[in-house]
Amino acid sequence: MSAADALSTPHPAPRRPLTLLALSHACVDVYQGAVAALVPFFVAERAYAYAAASGVVLAASLLSSVVQPLFGALTDKWAMPWLLPVSTLVGGGGVALAGVGGSYAVTLLVVAVSGVGVAAYHPEAARVARQASRGSHTAMSWFSLGGNVGFATAPLLVSAVVATGGLRASPLLVLPALAGAVLCVAALRDLKVRDAAVPETATRRGGSVAAEDDWPSFLKLSGAVVCRSIVFTGLSTFIALYVRERTGAGEVAGTAALFVLYVGGAVGTVAGGRLAARHGRLPVVRWSYALTVLAVAGVVLVPGPALYVFVALTSAGLYVPFSLHITLGQDYLPRRMGTASGVTLGLTVSIGGLASPVLGAVADAASLRTALAPLIVLPALGWLLLRTLREPDPAVGNSA
């Protein structure tokens, strides 16, 4: 086999560092869900009004999403693997301090710092995971799954700590960050990225790169991700209330619907990588958006217990393309993979959060059903944006 053939032949992705990165991703994304999970305790113990409590969530999520592309741009210029353990500790430390003291200003400050830590982690982590995956869509889906699991388990962790010890027990919430930092260090040691001894890093920083950045395609992809984000955030915010309203059941019914929406992410994210390895990324992403149109229509229009089936289908449609968005973005911007990761993981997600108050205002003025109805159209708009895209040349050789 020639040297060129050896370089073009995909090698299996190493499992240990990818497992460590996925687990560290879970530890970091706990803090994306933890701030919202703390809101009921802020209201109960500190008598925060709903507007004040929403301000705490906004301070963490909006700042995190906006600065994430900035960290992506930095990682495009300099190798910063050390940022992974440091950002993990910053993200956890901010949330751990949120329950200390009673000052609203200090609370806003520490959760904002936590948001910056979360933002700093993702672009470099996505780049390192892509490097470790050696182009495997399945491997990248496992990395993405780690973040989804962390986000989904945040309410359980916060409840276990704060419901028993009150907000003064919040320093215990730093434990996932400590574990995550250790996992990051172990993964980096396995990959030896601190020495920049990998061809992808060398070619991206100073060597010749054959592929050019395709900004028009990247912007279309980002538009589709925005549509997905608005649908997911809107349903995450209101699905529990809507199911209770439509089924006439109690709080358990609403919580079960939210659980179905989240737990589907575990299946959908991994399935997306496997399907893409067999059928290609863009066909799978397009099919997912088309499925989501029908599924969200079922959520909004179908009454009774059948509603849960459509919630599950919506979860699959939203999560199957999750990790594929990241790798497509990286391949459309092969010279700016950190920027691509920052936008697909951060900036586009913030727009979904900004849309939720609009949906809430419509619900107050009319009804929840009226507010959720426009969500049916958004995946169709995303599908139209994706329809004109071509499969990019992979920045790293793809494999299953």
C-alpha positions in Angstrom: 0.0 0.0 0.0 1.3 3.4 -1.0 1.7 6.3 1.5 -1.2 8.1 -0.2 -3.4 5.1 0.1 -2.5 4.7 3.8 -3.5 8.3 4.4 -6.8 8.0 2.5 -7.9 4.8 4.2 -10.1 5.4 7.3 -8.8 4.0 10.5 -11.2 3.0 13.4 -11.7 5.8 15.9 -10.0 5.1 19.2 -12.7 4.2 21.7 -11.1 5.3 25.0 -10.4 9.0 24.3 -13.8 9.3 22.6 -15.5 7.7 25.6 -13.7 10.1 27.9 -14.6 13.1 25.8 -18.3 12.0 25.7 -18.3 11.7 29.5 -16.7 15.1 29.9 -19.3 16.5 27.6 -22.0 15.1 29.9 -20.3 16.7 32.9 -20.2 20.1 31.2 -23.7 20.1 29.8 -25.1 19.4 33.2 -24.5 23.1 33.8 -26.5 24.1 30.7 -29.5 22.5 32.3 -28.7 23.2 35.9 -29.4 26.9 35.9 -33.0 26.4 34.7 -33.4 23.6 37.2 -32.4 26.1 40.0 -35.1 28.5 39.1 -37.9 27.0 41.3 -35.5 27.1 44.3 -34.7 30.7 43.6 -38.4 31.5 43.6 -39.1 29.5 46.7 -36.1 30.5 48.9 -35.4 34.0 47.6 -38.8 35.0 46.5 -37.6 35.9 43.0 -40.3 37.1 40.7 -40.7 35.1 37.5 -39.1 37.9 35.5 -36.1 38.0 37.9 -35.8 34.2 37.7 -35.9 34.3 33.9 -33.1 36.9 34.0 -30.8 34.4 35.7 -31.4 31.8 33.0 -30.9 34.4 30.2 -27.7 35.6 31.8 -26.3 32.0 31.5 -27.7 30.9 28.2 -27.5 34.0 26.1 -24.0 35.0 27.1 -22.8 31.4 26.6 -24.3 31.1 23.1 -23.1 34.5 21.9 -19.5 34.2 23.0 -19.2 30.6 21.8 -18.3 31.6 18.2 -15.6 33.9 19.6 -13.9 30.9 21.3 -14.4 29.0 18.1 -12.5 31.7 16.2 -9.7 31.6 18.8 -9.3 27.8 18.5 -9.1 28.2 14.7 -5.9 30.2 15.2 -4.3 28.5 18.2 -4.3 25.0 19.6 -5.9 25.3 23.1 -6.6 21.8 24.4 -5.8 23.1 27.9 -9.1 25.0 27.5 -11.1 21.8 28.0 -10.4 21.1 31.7 -10.2 24.9 32.6 -13.5 25.7 31.0 -15.1 22.7 32.7 -14.1 23.9 36.1 -15.2 27.5 35.3 -18.6 26.2 34.1 -19.1 24.2 37.2 -17.7 26.7 39.6 -20.2 29.4 38.5 -23.2 27.2 39.1 -21.8 26.0 42.4 -21.6 29.5 43.7 -25.1 30.5 42.5 -26.7 29.4 45.8 -24.1 31.2 48.0 -25.3 34.5 49.4 -28.5 36.3 48.5 -27.4 39.0 46.2 -29.2 39.0 42.8 -26.4 40.8 41.1 -23.8 38.3 42.4 -26.1 35.4 41.2 -26.3 36.9 37.8 -22.5 37.3 37.7 -21.6 33.8 38.7 -24.1 32.1 36.3 -22.8 34.4 33.5 -19.3 33.2 34.3 -20.6 29.6 34.2 -22.0 30.3 30.8 -18.7 31.6 29.6 -17.1 28.4 30.8 -19.6 26.2 28.9 -19.1 28.4 25.8 -15.3 28.0 26.0 -15.6 24.2 26.2 -17.6 23.4 23.1 -15.7 24.6 20.1 -12.4 23.1 21.1 -14.1 19.9 22.4 -16.0 19.5 19.1 -12.7 19.9 17.2 -10.8 17.5 19.3 -13.7 15.0 19.2 -13.7 15.3 15.4 -10.0 14.7 15.3 -10.3 11.7 17.6 -13.3 10.3 15.7 -11.2 10.2 12.4 -14.3 11.2 10.5 -16.6 8.6 12.0 -20.2 9.9 12.1 -21.1 7.2 14.7 -18.2 8.3 16.9 -19.3 11.9 16.7 -22.8 10.9 17.6 -21.6 9.3 20.8 -19.8 12.6 21.7 -23.0 14.5 21.1 -24.9 12.0 23.1 -22.8 12.8 26.1 -23.9 16.4 26.1 -27.6 15.4 25.7 -27.4 13.0 28.7 -25.8 15.7 30.8 -28.5 18.2 29.9 -31.3 15.8 30.6 -29.9 14.7 34.0 -29.3 18.2 35.3 -32.7 18.5 36.9 -32.2 15.2 38.8 -28.8 16.3 40.1 -30.1 19.8 41.2 -33.1 18.2 42.9 -31.0 15.7 44.7 -28.6 18.4 46.1 -30.8 21.5 46.6 -34.1 19.9 47.5 -32.4 18.2 50.5 -29.9 20.9 51.5 -31.4 24.1 50.1 -29.5 26.6 48.0 -26.7 26.7 50.5 -25.8 23.2 49.4 -25.1 24.4 45.8 -21.3 24.1 46.2 -21.8 20.3 45.9 -22.8 20.9 42.3 -19.1 21.5 41.5 -18.5 17.7 41.6 -19.4 17.0 38.0 -17.0 19.7 36.9 -14.2 18.1 38.9 -14.9 14.8 37.4 -15.1 16.4 33.9 -11.8 18.1 34.2 -10.1 14.8 35.1 -11.8 13.1 32.1 -10.6 15.9 29.8 -7.0 15.6 31.0 -7.1 11.8 30.5 -8.6 12.2 27.0 -6.0 14.7 26.0 -3.2 12.5 27.3 -4.5 9.7 25.2 -4.7 11.8 22.1 -1.5 13.7 22.8 -3.1 16.8 21.2 -1.1 19.0 23.5 2.0 18.2 21.4 0.0 19.0 18.2 1.3 15.8 16.8 -1.6 15.1 14.5 -1.8 15.7 10.7 -5.2 17.5 10.8 -4.0 20.1 13.3 -0.8 20.7 11.5 -2.5 21.2 8.1 -5.2 23.4 9.5 -2.7 25.7 11.2 -0.2 26.7 8.7 -0.1 23.9 6.2 -1.9 23.8 2.9 -5.6 23.0 3.0 -7.1 21.8 -0.2 -10.8 22.6 0.6 -12.1 26.1 0.6 -14.7 27.5 3.1 -18.2 27.4 1.7 -19.9 30.2 3.5 -23.2 30.2 1.5 -23.8 26.5 2.3 -22.8 27.0 5.9 -25.2 29.9 6.3 -28.1 27.8 4.9 -27.2 25.0 7.3 -27.2 27.5 10.2 -30.6 28.7 9.1 -31.9 25.2 9.3 -30.4 24.7 12.7 -32.1 27.9 13.9 -35.4 26.4 12.8 -34.7 23.2 14.7 -33.6 25.2 17.7 -36.8 27.3 17.9 -38.9 24.1 17.6 -37.0 22.3 20.3 -36.8 25.2 22.8 -40.5 26.0 22.3 -41.6 22.5 22.9 -39.2 22.1 25.9 -40.7 25.2 27.5 -44.4 24.5 26.9 -44.9 20.8 26.2 -45.6 19.8 29.8 -48.3 22.5 30.1 -49.7 21.7 26.7 -50.0 18.0 27.4 -51.8 18.7 30.7 -54.2 21.0 28.9 -54.9 18.6 26.0 -55.2 15.4 27.9 -56.9 16.8 31.1 -54.3 14.9 33.2 -52.1 16.2 36.0 -48.5 17.2 36.4 -47.3 13.6 36.0 -48.6 13.6 32.4 -46.8 16.8 31.5 -43.6 15.6 33.1 -43.8 12.3 31.2 -44.2 14.2 27.9 -41.1 16.3 28.7 -39.2 13.1 29.6 -40.2 11.5 26.3 -39.0 14.6 24.4 -35.6 14.4 26.1 -35.0 10.7 26.3 -35.6 10.4 22.6 -32.4 12.3 22.2 -30.4 9.4 23.5 -31.7 7.1 20.8 -31.9 9.7 18.0 -28.4 11.1 18.3 -26.8 7.7 18.1 -29.2 6.6 15.3 -28.3 9.7 13.3 -24.6 8.7 13.2 -25.3 5.1 12.1 -27.9 6.2 9.5 -25.5 8.8 8.1 -22.7 6.1 7.8 -25.1 4.1 5.6 -27.1 6.7 3.7 -25.1 9.9 3.9 -25.5 12.9 6.1 -27.6 15.2 4.0 -30.3 12.6 3.1 -30.6 11.7 6.8 -30.8 15.3 7.9 -33.5 16.1 5.2 -35.6 13.0 6.1 -35.4 14.1 9.8 -36.7 17.6 9.1 -39.5 16.2 6.9 -40.4 13.8 9.7 -40.4 16.6 12.2 -43.0 18.6 10.2 -45.5 15.7 10.5 -44.6 14.9 14.1 -45.0 18.5 15.3 -48.3 18.7 13.5 -49.4 15.6 15.4 -48.3 17.2 18.7 -50.3 20.3 18.0 -53.4 18.8 16.5 -53.9 15.2 17.8 -55.7 15.0 21.2 -55.5 12.3 23.9 -52.8 9.7 24.7 -51.8 9.4 21.0 -50.1 12.8 21.6 -47.2 10.9 23.3 -46.4 9.0 20.1 -46.0 12.3 18.2 -43.8 13.7 21.0 -41.6 10.7 20.6 -41.5 11.1 16.8 -40.7 14.8 17.2 -37.8 13.9 19.5 -36.4 11.5 16.9 -36.8 14.1 14.2 -35.0 16.8 16.2 -32.2 14.7 17.6 -31.2 12.4 14.6 -29.5 15.3 12.8 -27.9 16.8 16.0 -24.3 15.5 15.6 -24.6 15.7 11.8 -25.1 19.5 12.0 -21.7 19.7 13.7 -19.7 17.7 11.2 -21.5 19.3 8.2 -20.7 22.7 9.5 -17.0 21.7 10.1 -16.8 20.4 6.6 -18.4 23.5 5.0 -15.8 25.6 6.9 -12.7 23.3 6.9 -10.4 26.3 7.6 -12.5 27.5 10.5 -13.7 24.4 12.2 -13.8 26.0 15.6 -16.0 28.8 14.3 -18.3 26.3 12.7 -18.6 24.4 15.9 -19.2 27.5 17.9 -22.0 28.6 15.6 -23.8 25.2 15.2 -23.5 24.4 19.0 -23.9 28.0 20.3 -25.1 31.0 18.4 -28.0 29.2 16.6 -29.2 27.7 19.8 -29.5 31.1 21.5 -32.0 32.2 18.9 -34.3 29.4 20.0 -34.1 30.7 23.5 -34.9 34.2 22.4 -38.0 32.9 20.5 -39.6 31.4 23.7 -40.8 34.7 25.2 -42.5 35.4 21.9 -44.3 32.1 22.0 -45.2 32.8 25.6 -46.7 36.2 24.7 -48.8 34.6 22.0 -50.0 31.9 24.4 -51.0 34.6 26.9 -52.9 36.5 24.2 -54.6 33.5 22.6 -53.8 29.9 23.6 -50.9 27.5 23.8 -52.2 25.7 20.7 -52.1 28.9 18.7 -48.6 29.6 20.0 -47.3 26.2 19.1 -48.9 26.0 15.7 -46.2 28.0 13.9 -43.7 25.4 15.0 -45.1 23.1 12.3 -43.9 25.3 9.6 -40.3 25.8 10.8 -39.0 22.3 10.1 -40.4 22.7 6.5 -38.5 25.9 6.1 -35.3 24.1 7.4 -35.9 21.4 4.8 -36.1 23.9 2.0 -32.8 25.4 3.1 -31.2 21.9 3.2 -32.7 20.9 -0.1 -30.2 22.9 -2.1 -27.1 21.8 -0.2 -24.5 19.5 -1.5 -22.4 17.0 0.5 -19.2 18.8 1.4 -15.8 17.3 1.0 -14.9 15.9 4.4 -12.3 17.7 6.4 -11.3 14.4 7.8 -11.9 11.0 6.1 -15.3 9.7 7.0 -16.0 6.2 8.2 -18.8 4.5 10.1 
